[in-house]
Amino acid sequence: MICATALAACSADFDDALYFRWDDRRVLCSQVIDDRNYLVDMHRLVDRMDQAVLHHAVYNIYAHVPGLTIDVAMIDRLLARAERRHLSFVTYRDMLDVSAPRPGLALSFDDDAVDAWLSIRDVLQSHHARVTFFVTRYAMMTPEHRAGVKQLAEDGHDIEAHGVSHLDAPDYVAAHGIDAYLSDEALPSISVLEADGYPVSTFAYPFGARSAQTDQALLEHVALVRATAGTCPPPADR
């Protein structure tokens, strides 16, 4: 139930880090919902959807491999609950247009599990859901898997960058420097997608691993970067 009757209490509990408020924030944070790897509280997820409605914000969640790290039934239930609340299904590219703020759910899938992603096309279509796929190792994909990514894009989903080799950004910077991280890991993952027709707006950090230094460097090349709940910067740095 949306807690409109207890607005003050709900506002106090509002975990702003996991939401996009249609403002100028450029470092976004997302919550993992891989229920086969983690204990996921469905009631808490639904409460956060209700808060998205209440605060006219976009709730950010992500998973990896349908059928392996997350049950397909879990995806179906989440999308159904979002529909009941009239949440818009928002991609990261959609968040660039702040002229039309609305309550929404931003569901994304990370890494390179193209076959598993294709297996949920019917589930996504049944809910009229648009999601974001943060793709890593794209340059190493077979032609068949690249064709699968193209199919997902043609379905209306957003294709965004997630690194060349799925490296931990702060660790790589500590060992090789920020310029090497950009040239070896981040920028080639953006350029190879753009060369195939996917305009990249957002870079999602592998493991959510980030720093203020990597944020600053990447935001010279993309509009948004996505961290995770455990690595989200403090409000002043977002």
C-alpha positions in Angstrom: 0.0 0.0 0.0 1.3 3.5 -0.9 2.0 5.2 2.4 0.3 8.5 1.4 -1.4 8.6 4.8 2.0 8.8 6.5 3.8 11.1 4.2 6.2 12.5 6.8 7.3 9.0 8.0 7.7 7.7 4.4 9.7 10.8 3.4 12.0 10.2 6.4 12.6 6.6 5.2 13.1 7.5 1.6 16.4 6.1 0.4 17.2 8.8 -2.0 20.4 7.1 -3.3 18.4 4.4 -5.2 16.2 6.9 -7.0 16.6 9.4 -9.8 14.7 12.6 -9.1 14.7 14.1 -12.6 17.4 16.5 -11.6 21.0 17.1 -12.6 22.4 14.1 -10.7 25.0 12.3 -12.9 26.1 9.5 -10.6 23.2 7.1 -10.2 23.0 4.1 -7.9 21.1 0.8 -8.3 20.1 -2.1 -6.1 20.9 -5.7 -7.1 17.8 -8.0 -7.2 19.6 -11.3 -8.1 17.4 -13.5 -5.9 19.4 -16.7 -6.5 22.6 -15.0 -5.2 21.2 -12.7 -2.5 18.3 -12.6 0.0 15.9 -10.3 -1.8 12.9 -8.9 0.2 10.1 -8.6 -2.2 8.0 -6.6 0.3 10.8 -4.1 0.5 11.1 -3.9 -3.2 7.4 -3.2 -3.5 7.6 -0.6 -0.7 10.4 1.2 -2.7 8.1 1.1 -5.8 5.5 2.8 -3.7 8.0 5.4 -2.7 8.8 6.0 -6.3 5.2 6.8 -6.9 5.0 9.0 -3.8 8.1 11.0 -4.6 7.7 11.0 -8.4 11.1 9.4 -8.8 12.7 6.5 -10.7 13.7 3.4 -8.6 16.9 1.8 -9.9 17.3 -2.0 -9.8 19.6 -4.4 -11.7 20.2 -8.1 -12.2 22.5 -10.3 -14.3 21.4 -13.7 -15.8 17.7 -14.6 -16.0 17.3 -18.2 -15.0 20.7 -18.3 -13.3 21.2 -15.4 -11.0 17.5 -14.3 -10.9 14.4 -16.4 -11.3 12.4 -15.4 -14.4 9.3 -15.6 -12.2 10.8 -12.9 -10.0 11.2 -10.6 -13.0 7.6 -11.3 -14.0 6.3 -10.5 -10.5 8.3 -7.2 -10.3 7.2 -6.0 -13.6 3.6 -6.8 -12.8 3.8 -4.9 -9.5 5.3 -1.9 -11.3 2.4 -2.0 -13.8 -0.2 -2.0 -11.1 1.4 1.1 -9.7 1.4 2.8 -13.1 5.2 3.2 -13.0 6.8 4.0 -16.3 9.5 1.6 -17.4 12.5 4.0 -17.8 15.8 3.4 -19.4 19.0 5.3 -18.6 18.8 7.1 -21.9 15.3 8.2 -20.9 16.7 9.9 -17.8 18.5 12.4 -20.0 15.2 14.1 -20.7 14.3 15.8 -17.4 11.5 17.8 -19.1 9.0 15.0 -18.5 9.4 13.8 -14.9 7.4 10.8 -13.9 7.5 7.9 -11.4 9.3 5.0 -12.9 11.2 1.8 -12.6 14.7 1.5 -14.2 15.4 -2.2 -14.5 18.8 -3.2 -16.0 20.7 -6.3 -16.7 24.6 -6.4 -16.6 27.3 -8.3 -18.4 27.1 -10.4 -21.5 24.4 -13.1 -21.0 22.8 -12.4 -24.4 21.1 -15.8 -24.7 19.5 -15.5 -21.3 18.4 -12.0 -22.0 16.8 -13.1 -25.2 15.0 -15.8 -23.3 12.9 -13.2 -21.4 11.8 -11.2 -24.4 8.3 -12.5 -24.1 8.2 -11.6 -20.4 9.3 -8.0 -21.1 7.0 -7.6 -24.0 4.0 -8.9 -22.0 4.5 -6.1 -19.6 5.4 -3.5 -22.2 8.7 -3.1 -20.3 11.7 -1.3 -21.6 14.9 -2.1 -19.8 18.6 -1.3 -20.1 21.3 -3.8 -21.0 24.8 -2.8 -19.8 27.0 -4.9 -22.1 30.6 -6.0 -21.4 33.0 -7.8 -23.6 31.0 -6.7 -26.7 34.1 -6.7 -28.9 34.6 -10.4 -28.1 31.1 -11.5 -28.9 30.2 -13.8 -31.7 28.2 -12.5 -34.6 25.2 -14.4 -33.3 25.4 -12.7 -29.9 25.9 -9.3 -31.5 22.7 -10.0 -33.6 21.0 -10.8 -30.3 22.0 -7.5 -28.8 20.6 -5.9 -32.0 17.3 -7.7 -31.5 17.1 -6.4 -28.0 17.7 -2.9 -29.2 15.1 -3.3 -31.9 12.6 -4.4 -29.2 13.0 -0.9 -27.7 15.6 -1.6 -25.0 18.6 0.6 -24.2 22.1 -0.8 -24.9 24.8 0.8 -22.7 28.5 0.3 -21.8 29.9 -1.9 -19.1 33.6 -2.2 -19.8 35.8 -4.1 -22.2 37.0 -6.8 -19.7 34.8 -6.2 -16.7 37.6 -4.7 -14.6 37.5 -3.2 -11.1 38.0 0.5 -11.9 39.7 1.7 -8.7 42.0 -1.3 -8.6 43.0 -0.8 -12.3 43.6 2.9 -11.7 45.8 2.2 -8.7 47.9 -0.2 -10.7 48.0 1.6 -14.1 46.6 5.2 -13.7 43.4 6.8 -14.8 44.4 7.3 -18.4 45.1 3.6 -18.8 41.7 2.7 -17.3 40.0 5.0 -19.8 42.0 3.8 -22.8 42.0 0.1 -21.9 38.6 -0.5 -20.3 36.0 2.3 -20.5 36.3 4.2 -23.7 36.8 1.2 -26.0 33.6 -0.3 -24.6 31.8 2.9 -25.5 33.3 3.3 -29.0 32.6 -0.3 -30.1 29.0 0.0 -29.2 28.6 3.3 -30.9 30.3 1.9 -34.0 27.5 -0.6 -34.2 24.8 2.1 -33.8 24.2 2.2 -30.1 24.6 5.8 -28.8 26.0 5.4 -25.3 24.7 7.7 -22.6 25.7 5.8 -19.5 28.6 3.7 -18.2 27.9 1.1 -15.5 30.9 0.2 -13.3 31.7 -3.5 -13.2 31.2 -4.6 -9.5 29.9 -1.1 -8.9 33.5 -0.2 -8.2 34.1 3.5 -8.6 35.8 6.6 -7.1 35.4 10.3 -7.4 38.4 10.3 -9.7 36.8 7.7 -12.1 33.5 9.5 -12.0 35.1 12.8 -13.0 37.0 11.2 -15.8 34.1 9.2 -17.2 31.6 12.0 -17.0 33.7 13.9 -19.6 32.6 11.1 -22.1 29.2 10.0 -21.0 26.2 11.8 -19.5 25.7 9.4 -16.6 27.6 6.7 -14.6 25.9 4.0 -12.6 27.2 2.7 -9.3 25.6 0.2 -6.9 23.9 0.5 -3.5 27.1 -0.5 -1.7 29.4 1.9 -3.6 27.1 4.9 -3.9 28.8 8.2 -3.2 27.4 10.6 -0.6 24.7 13.0 -1.8 27.1 15.9 -2.3 29.2 13.9 -4.7 26.4 12.6 -7.0 
